[in-house]
Amino acid sequence: MKILLNILNLILLNFLPLFVVAQEANPAKVEMADILHENGKIYLVVLVLLTIFAGIIFMLVRMEMKLNRLEKNRQV
């Protein structure tokens, strides 16, 4: 097990500099984001993402409430 961890660490340490070097010093501007921001459509994108996120949170909370109710009924 210890040998496997040492091999994994060795591989990770050898390839880590490749990932660091692959990043650009001055990333290019994202034109799509600029266009959406100029047109005011970026707010629509944010609204849609927030709606999806709120829906997922709502579903998880509702599912947790149902599971708690089922656990209480099973214990009785």
Secondary structure, 3 states (H helix, E strand, C coil): CHHHHHHHHHHHHHHHHHHHHCCCCCCCCCHHHHHHHHHCCHHHHHHHHHHHHHHHHHHHHHHHHHHHHHHHHHHC
